[in-house]
C-alpha cells in the first residue's frame, strides 16, 4: 500500500469518528481521575500542621469509602488549610476529626474524616472548620526508614548499654539510700502537688508585680539616676564617715568606762532619791493641782472662763454681816481652852470715853462705878447644813440638799473626781473653807466638788451699823 493511500484511509477514519456539526472537544474539560462524586455536596475546611505531599483532587474517605475530594490547599501562616467537598448524603458530627493517610506503602495520599472516639455532638454543615487540634497525619515511609537506620547503625543501642552498665555500677550497694532518696523525692513532689494552688497564686502575684514594675520602668530609672549624686557624695565623704564611726566607737568605750566607775555613786544617788519619790507618790494629785492653781494665781483655775481678750471679768460680792461671820467662826473654830486666871492687879483709874449723844427721846444710862457687866448674848440661830449633810462614808454621786437645810437654790455637792462646773469649788483636803453656804471647817470627803450656788457672793456693799456686839447681833441700831 502506498503512502497516499494510507493518508486517505486515516482521513476517512477521522471523519467517521467526528459527529456531524461538532468540533474536537477541549482537553481541559475532560474529567480528571478520582474527584468528588457527582451531585450536590457541601464544603468544609480542615486545618493541618503538615499535609505532606497531598494534592488537589485527592480522595476524601469515610470508613475507607470515598465520599468527596480535596478542592484546594492554601497556607495561612504556619497552618495548611485544606478545602474538602463532601457529598450531600454524608452525615458527620460537628466535632469530627480529619487525618492525612496513605493508601499503600508507595500509594497516594488521601484525607480520612471520622467521628470522634467519644462524645459526638451536632452535625457537620457547610462552611464548618475542623481545627488543628482535631487533625493528624500518618508517618511517612521515609521517616520510618530513617529512624530504623539510626537505631540499627549504632545510634543509640551502644550508648544505652553503656548507660545501663554505669548506672548499675553506681547504684550497687546503695539500694537503701537510693530507695530513701526516691521516697523523699516522692514526698517532696507530693508536697508541691498539694501546694500547687499556692504556687500558682505566687507565680501570678509575681507576674502582676513584674507587670507593675514594667509599667513603672521610667520611674525606677529616674529613681536610680537620682541616687547617683547621693552615692557620689557618700563616696566623697567616706573618710569622714569612717572617722566618725571610729570616734563613736572610742566614745562608747569611754562611756562604758565612766559608767562602770560611777556605778556605785549612781546606785547611791538612786537610793537617796527613794524618800523623795515616796513622798511624791504620797502627794498624789495634789502637786499637779497646785501647779494648775499656780498658773492662774491669785485667781482659781476656773477663772480662765472669765478672761476675754486682755481683760478679766471680775465680780466680787462681800457679805459683811457680823452675825453670819460670828456664826461661822463659832461653828468652825474648836472650843478654846480656858486660860489661867491672870494675876490681880490694882485697879488703875480709867479715863472715861466720851459717850455719844443719845438719840432724841432715848434715856441716858446712868454711869456705873462697879466692873462692867457684859450683856447676855442672844442665842445663835441653827447653822444650816450641819444636820442634813450625807454620811461621808456613803457619799452619793450628787447630793442635793432638801428644803429644810435652808441652803441656796441649785446648791449641790458632787462626788470626788467629778468635773468642776464654772464658778464651782473643789475641796482638796475635804475641809470647807470660809465663804460658802456651809460652815467653815465642815468635813466632807476629799476632792468633793461644790457647785457655784454654794459659794457665797461677795457684793462689796457695806451696811452701816453701830452699837455694841449685842446690837450688831440683833441687827444694829441707827
Buried (B, 14 or more C-beta within 10 A) or exposed (E): EEEEEEEEEEEEEEEEEEEEEEEEEEEEEEEEEBBBBEEEBBBBBBBBEEBBEBEBEBBBBBEEEBBBBBBEBEEEEEBBBBBBBBBEEBEBBEBBBBBBBBEEEEEBBBBBBBBEEEEEEEEBEEEBEBEEEBBBBEEBEEEEEEEEEEEEEEEEEEEEEEEEEEEEEEEEEEEEEEEEEEEEEEEEEEEEEEEEEEEEEEEEEEEEEEEEEEEEEEEEEEEEEEEEEEEEEEEEEEEEEEEEEEEEEEEEEEEEEEEEEEEEEEEEEEEEEEEEEEEEEEEEEBEEBEEEBEEEEEBBBBBEEBEEEEEEEEEEEEBEEBBEBBBBEEBBEEEEEEEEEEEEEEEEEEEEEEEEEEEEEEEEEEEEEEEEEEEEEEEEEEBBBEEBBEEEEEBEEEBEBEEEBBBBEEBBBBBBEBEBBEBBBBBBEBEBBEBBBBBBBBEBBBBBBBBBBBBBBEEEEEEEBEBEEEBBBEEBEE
